[in-house]
Amino acid sequence: MTTTNRPTVVGLFQSEMEAQQAMNDLQQSGFSNDQIRYSVHRGGTGIRDQLMGLGLTGQEASYYNQEFEAGRTVVFVNAPGQQQEAFDILRRNGGYDASTGVTQTSGTANQSTDTDPEQRMQLREEQLRVGKQAVQTGEVGLRKEMVSEQQTVDVPVTHEEVVIERRPGSGQPSDTPIGEEETYRVPVLEEQVSVQKQPVAREEIALGKRQVQDTQQVSETVRREEARIERKGDVNIQGNDIEGE
């Protein structure tokens, strides 16, 4: 795929599933739904006029329209200032563009001068996509239970005692005849302790949650496709950086 100065990046995909994955990656990278459009051929007219309206040359529009009518899915990304980022995401998901059949130089499309058409092989690789979801791993409950304990309190109390004292008389004459009974009563008091129980708020316990950031390592085996050259006979290969057999 190649990029130009125009804001719209166009990608072709062999399957609609690949196109959907590319659009998902675009959204995760910050591109909005308004910036992304796609077309799938299900009959009807082509998309040549639509492509011409996006600033593509007639040759490019014809190429994309031909691929579209052959069953390819076309993804458009309006990415002013982010053409390279959009281009990389489309390519990473298997997208290709008019550079397969059209050579673009300085924003102008010219017919390729190669006498023999190129045959291209796509090499794909698996990439890890890690998701997160919240799961309950435990639960903490807070309840009250009754606990009894014996308490002893020292309370000072008073009581009365009767004191009898003998004192000598005055020797004065008395008008009270001897022999009449007399009784004197003295009430004796004492303090007694009464106990009452009153519930009071002793302390308060709060139960809440907080988020703690942690890091987990995720390891998985991924596969990728690599090209291998098979030689038969005496063949000279130029510009080869691919391992052979």
C-alpha positions as CSV (number, residue, x, y, z in Angstrom):
1,M,0.0,0.0,0.0
2,T,1.1,3.6,-0.7
3,T,0.1,6.9,0.8
4,T,-0.5,10.2,-0.9
5,N,-1.2,13.8,0.2
6,R,-4.9,13.4,-0.1
7,P,-6.7,12.8,3.3
8,T,-8.5,9.6,2.3
9,V,-6.7,6.2,2.6
10,V,-8.3,3.3,0.7
11,G,-7.7,-0.4,1.3
12,L,-9.0,-3.5,-0.4
13,F,-9.6,-6.8,1.5
14,Q,-10.1,-10.3,0.3
15,S,-12.8,-11.0,2.9
16,E,-15.3,-8.9,4.8
17,M,-14.0,-10.4,8.1
18,E,-10.5,-9.0,7.5
19,A,-12.1,-5.6,6.7
20,Q,-14.1,-5.7,9.9
21,Q,-11.0,-6.5,11.9
22,A,-9.1,-3.6,10.3
23,M,-12.0,-1.2,11.2
24,N,-12.0,-2.5,14.8
25,D,-8.2,-1.7,15.0
26,L,-8.8,1.7,13.5
27,Q,-11.4,2.5,16.2
28,Q,-9.2,1.2,19.0
29,S,-6.4,3.6,17.7
30,G,-8.7,6.6,18.0
31,F,-10.4,6.9,14.6
32,S,-14.1,7.7,14.9
33,N,-17.0,6.0,13.2
34,D,-17.5,9.1,11.1
35,Q,-14.0,8.7,9.6
36,I,-14.4,5.1,8.6
37,R,-16.6,3.7,5.8
38,Y,-16.7,0.5,3.9
39,S,-18.4,-1.0,0.9
40,V,-19.3,-4.6,0.0
41,H,-20.5,-5.6,-3.4
42,R,-24.0,-7.1,-3.3
43,G,-25.1,-6.2,-6.7
44,G,-26.1,-2.8,-8.1
45,T,-23.8,-0.1,-9.5
46,G,-20.1,0.3,-8.8
47,I,-18.3,2.8,-6.7
48,R,-16.2,4.5,-9.4
49,D,-18.0,7.9,-9.1
50,Q,-17.8,7.8,-5.3
51,L,-14.0,7.2,-5.5
52,M,-13.6,10.0,-8.0
53,G,-15.4,12.3,-5.5
54,L,-12.7,11.4,-2.9
55,G,-10.0,12.8,-5.1
56,L,-8.7,9.5,-6.7
57,T,-7.6,9.6,-10.3
58,G,-9.7,7.9,-13.0
59,Q,-7.2,5.1,-13.3
60,E,-7.2,4.4,-9.5
61,A,-11.0,4.6,-9.3
62,S,-11.3,2.1,-12.2
63,Y,-8.9,-0.3,-10.4
64,Y,-10.8,-0.1,-7.1
65,N,-14.1,-0.5,-8.8
66,Q,-12.9,-3.5,-10.7
67,E,-11.7,-5.2,-7.5
68,F,-15.0,-4.1,-5.7
69,E,-17.1,-5.8,-8.4
70,A,-14.9,-8.9,-8.1
71,G,-16.0,-9.3,-4.5
72,R,-13.4,-7.4,-2.6
73,T,-14.4,-5.3,0.4
74,V,-13.3,-1.6,0.2
75,V,-12.5,0.4,3.4
76,F,-12.2,4.2,3.2
77,V,-10.5,6.2,6.0
78,N,-10.7,10.0,6.2
79,A,-7.5,10.6,8.0
80,P,-6.0,14.0,7.4
81,G,-2.6,14.2,9.1
82,Q,-2.9,10.5,10.0
83,Q,-2.6,8.8,6.6
84,Q,0.4,6.8,7.5
85,E,-1.1,5.5,10.7
86,A,-4.3,4.5,8.9
87,F,-2.2,3.0,6.1
88,D,-0.2,0.8,8.5
89,I,-3.4,-0.5,10.3
90,L,-5.0,-1.5,7.0
91,R,-1.9,-3.2,5.7
92,R,-1.4,-5.0,9.0
93,N,-4.8,-6.6,8.6
94,G,-4.2,-7.8,5.0
95,G,-5.3,-4.7,3.1
96,Y,-3.8,-3.7,-0.2
97,D,-4.4,-0.8,-2.6
98,A,-4.1,0.5,-6.2
99,S,-0.3,0.2,-6.0
100,T,-0.7,-3.4,-6.8
101,G,-1.8,-2.5,-10.3
102,V,-1.0,1.3,-10.5
103,T,2.4,3.0,-9.8
104,Q,1.9,6.3,-7.9
105,T,4.5,9.0,-8.1
106,S,4.0,12.4,-6.3
107,G,0.3,11.8,-6.1
108,T,-0.1,11.1,-9.8
109,A,-1.0,7.6,-11.0
110,N,0.9,6.2,-14.0
111,Q,0.6,2.9,-15.7
112,S,3.3,0.5,-14.6
113,T,6.0,0.0,-17.3
114,D,6.9,-3.6,-16.3
115,T,6.4,-5.9,-19.2
116,D,5.5,-8.8,-17.0
117,P,2.9,-8.5,-14.2
118,E,4.2,-9.1,-10.6
119,Q,2.9,-12.0,-8.6
120,R,2.6,-11.1,-5.0
121,M,2.3,-13.3,-1.9
122,Q,0.8,-11.9,1.4
123,L,2.7,-13.0,4.5
124,R,0.6,-12.8,7.6
125,E,1.3,-13.2,11.3
126,E,-0.7,-13.7,14.5
127,Q,-0.7,-10.9,17.1
128,L,-1.8,-11.2,20.7
129,R,-4.9,-9.2,21.5
130,V,-5.4,-9.2,25.3
131,G,-8.8,-8.3,26.8
132,K,-9.8,-7.7,30.4
133,Q,-13.0,-8.5,32.3
134,A,-14.0,-8.1,35.9
135,V,-14.7,-11.3,37.7
136,Q,-15.6,-11.9,41.4
137,T,-12.8,-13.6,43.2
138,G,-14.1,-13.3,46.7
139,E,-16.4,-11.6,49.1
140,V,-15.9,-9.9,52.5
141,G,-18.8,-9.7,55.0
142,L,-19.2,-7.6,58.1
143,R,-21.6,-8.7,60.8
144,K,-22.1,-8.3,64.5
145,E,-22.3,-10.9,67.2
146,M,-23.0,-10.7,71.0
147,V,-20.0,-11.3,73.3
148,S,-20.6,-11.5,77.1
149,E,-18.0,-10.7,79.7
150,Q,-18.0,-10.3,83.4
151,Q,-17.2,-6.8,84.8
152,T,-16.6,-5.9,88.4
153,V,-17.0,-2.4,89.7
154,D,-16.1,-1.2,93.2
155,V,-18.9,1.1,94.5
156,P,-18.4,2.9,97.9
157,V,-21.5,2.6,100.1
158,T,-22.3,3.8,103.6
159,H,-24.5,2.3,106.4
160,E,-25.5,3.4,109.9
161,E,-24.6,1.7,113.1
162,V,-26.2,2.2,116.6
163,V,-23.8,3.6,119.2
164,I,-24.8,3.2,122.9
165,E,-23.0,5.3,125.5
166,R,-23.4,5.3,129.3
167,R,-23.1,8.7,130.8
168,P,-23.6,9.7,134.5
169,G,-26.9,11.4,135.4
170,S,-27.2,15.0,136.6
171,G,-28.6,14.0,140.0
172,Q,-31.6,16.3,139.6
173,P,-35.1,15.2,140.8
174,S,-37.3,13.6,138.1
175,D,-41.1,13.9,137.9
176,T,-41.3,10.5,136.1
177,P,-42.2,7.7,138.5
178,I,-40.0,4.7,138.4
179,G,-41.4,1.6,136.9
180,E,-43.1,3.0,133.8
181,E,-41.7,1.4,130.6
182,E,-40.2,3.6,128.0
183,T,-39.1,2.5,124.5
184,Y,-36.9,4.5,122.1
185,R,-36.5,3.4,118.5
186,V,-33.7,4.6,116.2
187,P,-34.0,3.7,112.5
188,V,-30.8,2.4,111.0
189,L,-30.1,3.1,107.3
190,E,-27.6,1.7,104.8
191,E,-27.0,2.3,101.0
192,Q,-27.7,-0.5,98.6
193,V,-26.3,-0.8,95.1
194,S,-28.6,-1.0,92.1
195,V,-27.2,-2.0,88.7
196,Q,-28.6,-0.9,85.3
197,K,-27.2,-1.5,81.8
198,Q,-27.3,1.2,79.1
199,P,-26.1,0.5,75.5
200,V,-23.7,3.1,74.2
201,A,-21.8,3.5,70.8
202,R,-18.3,2.2,71.5
203,E,-16.8,2.5,68.0
204,E,-17.6,2.4,64.3
205,I,-16.2,0.1,61.5
206,A,-16.5,1.1,57.8
207,L,-16.4,-1.5,55.0
208,G,-15.5,-0.2,51.5
209,K,-13.5,-1.1,48.4
210,R,-10.5,0.5,46.6
211,Q,-8.9,-0.3,43.3
212,V,-5.3,-1.6,43.4
213,Q,-3.3,-1.5,40.1
214,D,-1.3,-4.7,39.4
215,T,0.5,-6.2,36.4
216,Q,0.1,-9.7,35.0
217,Q,2.2,-11.3,32.3
218,V,0.4,-13.1,29.5
219,S,2.3,-15.5,27.3
220,E,1.0,-17.3,24.2
221,T,2.6,-18.8,21.1
222,V,1.9,-16.9,17.9
223,R,2.6,-17.9,14.3
224,R,3.7,-16.0,11.3
225,E,4.1,-16.8,7.7
226,E,7.6,-16.4,6.0
227,A,8.4,-16.8,2.4
228,R,10.8,-19.5,1.1
229,I,12.2,-19.6,-2.4
230,E,12.3,-23.0,-4.2
231,R,14.8,-23.1,-7.0
232,K,14.6,-25.5,-9.9
233,G,17.3,-25.3,-12.5
234,D,19.8,-22.6,-13.1
235,V,17.9,-19.5,-12.1
236,N,19.5,-16.1,-11.2
237,I,17.5,-14.2,-8.5
238,Q,18.2,-10.4,-8.1
239,G,17.5,-8.6,-4.8
240,N,16.9,-11.7,-2.9
241,D,16.8,-11.4,0.9
242,I,14.6,-14.5,1.4
243,E,16.0,-17.9,2.5
244,G,15.9,-20.6,-0.2
245,E,15.8,-24.3,-0.2
